[in-house]
Amino acid sequence: MRTHTVIDSPVGPLTLVATDGVLSGLYMTDQRHRPADETFGDPDDTAFEEPIRQLRAYFAGDLKTFDLPLSMAAGTPFQQRVWSALRDIPYGETISYGQLADRIGNPAASRAVGLANGKNPIGIIVPCHRVVGANGSLTGYGGGLTRKRHLLDFESGTLFA
């Protein structure tokens, strides 16, 4: 059973989706690879108290690491490895797609890592925004480069909560 809610954030409305009471999606408005709204289930806030609390603490600058059960079963085994590795990138730091490919033990897969990164179903909490080009450039983000820059600036302390 899927349910959803929408909350406001500094990067615009966020749609939170739960599958059987466990967070399975966090989508931004106009996000690339965003599923159709009708797949999100009925509106219901009951499964989202803790994710909302942690997101508010994150955007207030009080939370650096999310601690939530997540359901990411929809991805391929490769995507799941990439998404798991994303959770190990520390707050305020960035790595390149090549470095992420190295971390999952597949150094030649930086392009595939980029594709998997772009399909991350739980943005912000699974911090795909922390992955940048080899030269440090912002090279795409499902939520848009403006949001990626905002999140990175926020985490680096150059944008204040």
N, C-alpha and C positions, 0 to 999 in steps of 0.2 A: 504494500500500500504506500502510495506517495502523497505527500502533502508539501505545501510551500507557504512561505511568507515573504514579504518585501519590507526591507528596512532602509532607512536613509543612511548615507555615509558621506564622508568628504570626497569620495570619488563617484558619487551619484547613487541612485537606488541599487541595492543588492537583492537579488532573489535567492533565498535559501530554500533548498529542496531536501526533504528527508525521505528515505526509503525505509519503511518499517521502523520509524522513529530515530534513524541514524542519519546524520548529515551526509548527503550524497551529491550535492551540488551547491555551488555559489557562483552566480552569474551576474554580470554587469549588463546594463542597458547597451544594446547594439554590439554585444560581444560576438566575435567570430566563433563559430562552432557552438553557439548557444542553441540548445534544443528548443523546439516549438513550445510555447507557453502551455499548450493543452496537455503536454506530457508531464507537467509539474504536479499534477494532482490537485486536490481541493485546498483552498486556503485554510490554514490552521496553524496557530502560533504555538501549540502545546509542545511540539518537539524541539523548539528552538530557543528555549530560555538560556541555556548555557552557551550555545554558539553566539547568540546576540550579546550576552554579557561579555564574552571574551573579545568579540569584535569591537565593542564599545571601549573596552580597556585598551585594546591595541591602538585604536584611533585616538585615544586620549594620551597615548605615549606611556601607558602603565604596564603593558604586556608585550613581551618580546618573543615568547614561544607559546603557540597554541597547544592545548592539551584536550583534544576532543576525539571521541571515536568517529571514524570516517568509514563510509561505504564507497569504495572505488572499484567495485567488481565489474563495472561495464567496460573497462579497458582491457586491451590485450596484455599478455604477460610482459611484453617489452614496455608498453606504456606504464604498467604498474610499477616496474622497476625504476623507470624514470621518475614517476610521481613520488615514489618512496624516497628516492635520492634527493628530490627537491626539498623534502622536509628536513634534511640535514644541513641545508645552507643556513648559516647563522644570520640572524637579524642584522641588518645594516651592512651585510657583505654581498658581493656579487661574484659569480664565476662565469666562465664562458661555456658555450655549448660543447666545445671540445673537452674542457675540464669535466663537465658533467658526464660526457661519454666515457672518459677515463674512469670516473668514479663507479660507473656501473659495469666496468670491465670490458667495454667495447669501444676502444679508442678511435676506430674508424667510422663510428656511427654518429658523428656530430649532426649531420643533416636529419637523420631519423630521430635523434634526441630533440632537435628543434621542432619537428612535426608532433612528437608526443607531448612536448612542453606546451605547444599551442592548443592541444586538446584536453589539457588539464581541466577536469570538471569542478574543481573546488579552488577557484582563484583565491588569492590573498592568504588563506589559511595554509594551502599548499603553495608555497611562494615561487611560482613560476616567473614572477616579475624580477627575481634576483638573478636571472640568467641573461647575459649580455653577449655581444659579439666578441671575438677574440681580441679586438683592439679596444674593447670597452664601450663600443657604440651600442645604442639601443636599436635592436634589430627586429622589431616586431613584438607585438603583445596582443593577445586575443581581445583584451579590453581597450586597446588603443595605446599609442605611444604617450599621449598626454597623461593618461592614468599611470602608465608604467613610470614615467618621470616623476609624477607626484608621489607614488609609493616609495621610490628609491630616495628621493629628496627627503621625504618624511623620515624614513628609517636612518638616513645618514645624519639627521639633525640639521640639515640646511633648510628644512621646512618645519615650522613649529606646529605642534598639535593644537 
